Amino acid sequence: MIENVTVLKNAAERPLPLIRQAQPAAAFPVEALGAVLTDAALALHEHVQSPLAMCSQAVLAAATLAVQGHADVELATGQIKPVSNFFLTVAASGERKTATDQRALGPVRKHEEFLAEKYKIERLAFVNDHAAWEAARKKAMNSNKGDRAAIRNALNQLGHEPVAPPLPLLTCPDPTFEGLTLAMQQGQPSMGIFSSEGGQFVGGHAMSNENKLASAAAFSSCWDGEPIKRVRAKDGVTILPGRRLAMHLMVQPEVANILLSDSVLVDQGMLSRYLVTAPEGRSGRRFHKESTPESRGKLVRYEQQMYAILQRPLPLADGKPYEVAPRVLRLSNDARTMLINFADHVEGQLGPNGELKPISGLANKLPEHAARLAAVLTMFADPDAKEIGLDAAENGIKLVRHYADESLRLFEGAQIDAKLRQAARLLEWLQQSWKEVNVSLPDIYQRGPNFVASRRTALELVRVLEAHGWLRKVSGGGVVAGERRREVWCIVGDA
């Protein structure tokens, strides 16, 4: 820590803030999740002591994965859409993202183990059946001595080629879209991208500069429920209808800023499909306390409900084990009226000076997001439900209001110039780690934070700090850390 910095006494001379302090996150409307999910989020919050919004996102995303293959939702406009959702949770390192994700996905992992055991049995039966089919096909072709009609009749009697059982994979952390296509071609028709280290996905091959636009368009198409289409010279044409994809990425704030400020993703529309929350961290307040039997019971009820839904056979298209044919979950009259009124309210906020104008991409989809969430809540509470009631619609709207508020708050932060962010991080290093009153450029790019790797970057950031009054150039240079330097800056303290 610096002990002797120059302190400005005149308020008019005080350094200017580099970044306006962000507004605090609004409380997540956990009560809108329905009885079982609300209890699960609160119990998970008590057990893991991670932020409540993170716990709420985790169980809501897991519930989406569990139900999305069973039904689609009819929107107030009459369109039929999947109930799939893409969630994004922003939290710093050490906020127990992994522990939260693992506990929320416990029933999914258990079901994957069940599917793996089932796959072993069905795979052996398939291999034997396929060998018998091939032998019979060969015999049919050889035994009819070139008689085309006879061969055709024999092959028709043989029937279709046996189909391999689906791979026992429900989630993957950071796939390329090509990899996801392959997984959905050979695996479960309802899957999820779930990662407590979402930076791996954001910084991975799928979202690299050369692949970003194509990947974003493909993932957006999955959210829309369109058939997955892939054309490759080597592999030919692949068309996969009846697939459903949920997503929950937990990312650190810097990764979120990169993602949310990416103009390519904004323009393409992928970001409007994310439901984002960025709760205040809990580090420093997570003192040990024993969880109560009541809390443990709430988690057990959640796990039982999740597993019961996961065990229900998916509605499949005839003869197509890789393709779901979900029923349509419709809105009750009251629910439809409420969602129409909400859509009109949102539309009124999208004008040139409207509150939602800065997030118009997301705002235009808020009514659909609300309907999707209402459908998830309805089906999780009652997998056999025939319609979405008024309470579920109201809860869906409460949830999307939170996501809209968070997006407005985070949008403002994401628009901050990258150089200002780096300058703020450099200032933090100067104030907390550098031990001297003065500093030079070599001190910064040789000993400072890793992101300052060159003299040019160091000079750019020093000029930003100088312009804001946090550094003041020393005339004639001076000695810093035992070395004579031509250019030296004095670190200014804010009194």
Backbone hydrogen bonds, N-H to C=O, Kabsch-Sander energy under -0.5 kcal/mol:
donor,donor_aa,acceptor,acceptor_aa,energy
2,I,431,Q,-1.0
6,T,491,I,-1.7
8,L,6,T,-0.5
8,L,493,G,-1.5
9,K,7,V,-0.6
11,A,9,K,-0.5
13,E,10,N,-1.8
14,R,10,N,-0.5
14,R,11,A,-1.0
16,L,468,H,-3.4
30,V,28,F,-2.5
32,A,29,P,-2.4
33,L,30,V,-1.8
34,G,31,E,-0.8
38,T,34,G,-2.8
39,D,35,A,-2.3
40,A,36,V,-2.2
41,A,37,L,-2.6
42,L,38,T,-2.3
43,A,39,D,-2.5
44,L,40,A,-2.8
45,H,41,A,-2.3
46,E,42,L,-1.8
47,H,43,A,-2.6
48,V,44,L,-2.8
49,Q,44,L,-0.6
49,Q,45,H,-1.2
55,C,51,P,-2.0
56,S,52,L,-2.6
57,Q,53,A,-2.7
58,A,54,M,-2.4
59,V,55,C,-2.1
60,L,56,S,-2.2
61,A,57,Q,-2.7
62,A,58,A,-2.0
63,A,59,V,-2.3
64,T,60,L,-2.0
65,L,61,A,-2.2
66,A,62,A,-2.0
67,V,63,A,-2.0
68,Q,64,T,-2.2
70,H,67,V,-2.1
71,A,67,V,-0.8
72,D,327,R,-3.0
73,V,81,K,-3.3
74,E,329,L,-2.4
75,L,73,V,-0.7
75,L,79,Q,-3.1
78,G,75,L,-1.9
81,K,73,V,-2.8
81,K,79,Q,-0.5
83,V,71,A,-0.5
86,F,273,R,-0.8
87,F,85,N,-0.5
87,F,247,M,-3.2
88,L,275,L,-2.5
89,T,249,L,-2.8
90,V,277,T,-2.7
91,A,89,T,-0.6
91,A,251,V,-2.7
95,E,92,A,-1.5
100,T,96,R,-1.8
101,D,97,K,-2.6
102,Q,98,T,-2.8
103,R,99,A,-1.8
104,A,100,T,-2.3
105,L,101,D,-2.1
106,G,103,R,-1.1
109,R,105,L,-2.4
110,K,106,G,-2.2
111,H,107,P,-2.2
112,E,108,V,-2.3
113,E,109,R,-1.9
114,F,110,K,-1.8
115,L,111,H,-2.8
116,A,112,E,-2.2
117,E,113,E,-1.9
118,K,114,F,-2.3
119,Y,115,L,-2.6
120,K,116,A,-1.7
121,I,117,E,-1.4
122,E,118,K,-2.6
123,R,119,Y,-3.1
124,L,120,K,-1.6
125,A,121,I,-1.9
126,F,122,E,-2.4
127,V,123,R,-2.7
128,N,124,L,-2.2
129,D,125,A,-2.5
130,H,126,F,-3.2
131,A,127,V,-2.1
132,A,128,N,-2.2
133,W,129,D,-2.5
134,E,130,H,-2.6
135,A,131,A,-2.2
136,A,132,A,-2.5
137,R,133,W,-2.5
138,K,134,E,-2.5
139,K,135,A,-2.3
140,A,136,A,-2.5
141,M,137,R,-1.9
142,N,138,K,-1.9
143,S,139,K,-2.4
145,K,142,N,-0.7
146,G,141,M,-0.5
147,D,144,N,-2.1
148,R,146,G,-1.0
151,I,147,D,-2.9
152,R,148,R,-2.8
153,N,149,A,-2.4
154,A,150,A,-2.2
155,L,151,I,-2.6
156,N,152,R,-2.5
157,Q,153,N,-1.9
158,L,154,A,-1.1
159,G,155,L,-1.1
167,L,186,Q,-1.7
169,L,167,L,-1.8
172,C,192,G,-1.8
180,L,176,T,-2.4
181,T,177,F,-2.6
182,L,178,E,-2.1
183,A,179,G,-2.5
184,M,180,L,-2.5
185,Q,181,T,-1.6
186,Q,182,L,-1.7
187,G,183,A,-1.6
188,Q,169,L,-0.6
191,M,189,P,-0.5
191,M,244,R,-2.6
192,G,170,L,-2.1
193,I,246,A,-2.4
194,F,172,C,-1.0
194,F,192,G,-0.7
195,S,248,H,-2.3
198,G,250,M,-3.1
200,Q,197,E,-2.2
201,F,198,G,-0.6
202,V,198,G,-2.6
203,G,199,G,-2.8
204,G,201,F,-0.9
207,M,204,G,-0.6
208,S,205,H,-1.4
211,N,208,S,-0.9
212,K,208,S,-2.3
215,S,211,N,-2.8
216,A,212,K,-2.9
217,A,213,L,-2.3
218,A,214,A,-2.1
219,F,215,S,-2.9
220,S,216,A,-2.4
221,S,217,A,-1.9
222,C,218,A,-1.8
223,W,219,F,-2.1
224,D,220,S,-2.0
225,G,221,S,-0.7
225,G,222,C,-1.1
226,E,221,S,-2.2
228,I,240,L,-2.4
230,R,238,T,-2.7
232,R,236,G,-2.4
236,G,232,R,-2.6
238,T,230,R,-3.3
240,L,228,I,-3.1
244,R,189,P,-2.8
246,A,191,M,-2.2
247,M,85,N,-2.0
248,H,193,I,-2.7
249,L,87,F,-2.3
250,M,195,S,-2.5
251,V,89,T,-2.7
251,V,249,L,-0.6
256,A,252,Q,-2.4
257,N,253,P,-2.5
258,I,254,E,-1.8
259,L,255,V,-2.5
260,L,256,A,-3.4
261,S,257,N,-1.4
262,D,259,L,-1.2
263,S,261,S,-0.7
266,V,262,D,-2.2
267,D,263,S,-2.8
268,Q,264,V,-2.3
269,G,265,L,-1.6
270,M,265,L,-0.7
271,L,265,L,-1.1
273,R,270,M,-1.7
274,Y,271,L,-1.3
275,L,86,F,-2.3
276,V,274,Y,-0.7
277,T,88,L,-2.0
285,R,282,R,-2.1
287,F,285,R,-1.0
296,R,292,T,-2.2
297,G,293,P,-2.3
298,K,294,E,-1.7
299,L,295,S,-1.7
300,V,296,R,-2.0
301,R,297,G,-2.2
302,Y,298,K,-2.0
303,E,299,L,-2.7
304,Q,300,V,-2.6
305,Q,301,R,-2.4
306,M,302,Y,-2.8
307,Y,303,E,-2.5
308,A,304,Q,-2.3
309,I,305,Q,-1.9
310,L,306,M,-2.6
311,Q,307,Y,-2.0
312,R,308,A,-0.6
312,R,309,I,-1.1
316,L,314,L,-0.8
317,A,323,E,-2.6
320,K,317,A,-2.4
323,E,320,K,-1.6
324,V,242,G,-2.6
325,A,315,P,-3.6
327,R,70,H,-1.6
329,L,72,D,-3.3
329,L,327,R,-0.5
330,R,328,V,-0.6
330,R,386,K,-1.2
332,S,388,I,-2.6
336,R,332,S,-2.8
337,T,333,N,-2.2
338,M,334,D,-2.3
339,L,335,A,-2.3
340,I,336,R,-2.3
341,N,337,T,-2.4
342,F,338,M,-2.1
343,A,339,L,-2.4
344,D,340,I,-2.3
345,H,341,N,-2.1
346,V,342,F,-2.6
347,E,343,A,-2.4
348,G,344,D,-1.8
349,Q,345,H,-0.7
349,Q,346,V,-1.4
350,L,347,E,-1.5
354,G,351,G,-1.9
356,L,349,Q,-1.7
357,K,349,Q,-0.5
357,K,354,G,-1.3
359,I,356,L,-1.2
360,S,357,K,-1.5
363,A,359,I,-3.0
364,N,360,S,-2.4
365,K,361,G,-0.5
365,K,362,L,-1.5
366,L,362,L,-0.6
366,L,363,A,-1.2
369,H,365,K,-3.0
370,A,366,L,-2.7
371,A,367,P,-2.0
372,R,368,E,-2.7
373,L,369,H,-2.7
374,A,370,A,-2.4
375,A,371,A,-2.1
376,V,372,R,-2.3
377,L,373,L,-2.6
378,T,374,A,-2.1
379,M,375,A,-2.7
380,F,376,V,-2.5
381,A,377,L,-1.8
382,D,378,T,-2.3
385,A,382,D,-2.3
388,I,330,R,-2.7
389,G,387,E,-0.5
393,A,389,G,-1.9
394,E,390,L,-2.5
395,N,391,D,-2.4
396,G,392,A,-2.5
397,I,393,A,-2.0
398,K,394,E,-2.2
399,L,395,N,-2.3
400,V,396,G,-2.2
401,R,397,I,-2.1
402,H,398,K,-1.5
403,Y,399,L,-2.1
404,A,400,V,-2.4
405,D,401,R,-2.4
406,E,402,H,-2.6
407,S,403,Y,-2.3
408,L,404,A,-2.3
409,R,405,D,-2.2
410,L,406,E,-3.0
411,F,407,S,-2.7
412,E,408,L,-1.6
413,G,409,R,-1.3
414,A,410,L,-2.7
415,Q,411,F,-1.3
416,I,413,G,-1.2
421,R,417,D,-1.7
422,Q,418,A,-2.4
423,A,419,K,-2.7
424,A,420,L,-2.3
425,R,421,R,-2.0
426,L,422,Q,-2.6
427,L,423,A,-2.6
428,E,424,A,-2.0
429,W,425,R,-1.8
430,L,426,L,-2.6
431,Q,427,L,-2.4
432,Q,428,E,-1.9
433,S,429,W,-2.8
434,W,429,W,-1.7
439,V,489,W,-2.3
444,I,440,S,-1.3
444,I,441,L,-0.6
445,Y,441,L,-2.5
446,Q,442,P,-2.0
447,R,442,P,-0.5
447,R,443,D,-1.2
448,G,444,I,-1.5
452,V,449,P,-1.6
453,A,451,F,-1.0
458,A,454,S,-2.2
459,L,455,R,-2.7
460,E,456,R,-2.2
461,L,457,T,-2.3
462,V,458,A,-2.4
463,R,459,L,-2.2
464,V,460,E,-1.5
465,L,461,L,-2.4
466,E,462,V,-2.6
467,A,463,R,-2.4
468,H,464,V,-1.5
469,G,466,E,-1.1
470,W,465,L,-2.6
471,L,465,L,-1.1
472,R,490,C,-2.1
474,V,488,V,-3.1
475,S,473,K,-0.6
477,G,474,V,-1.7
478,G,485,R,-2.2
480,V,483,E,-3.0
483,E,480,V,-2.1
485,R,478,G,-3.2
488,V,474,V,-0.5
488,V,486,R,-0.6
489,W,439,V,-2.9
490,C,472,R,-3.4
491,I,437,V,-2.5
492,V,470,W,-2.5
493,G,6,T,-4.2
495,A,8,L,-0.7
495,A,493,G,-0.8
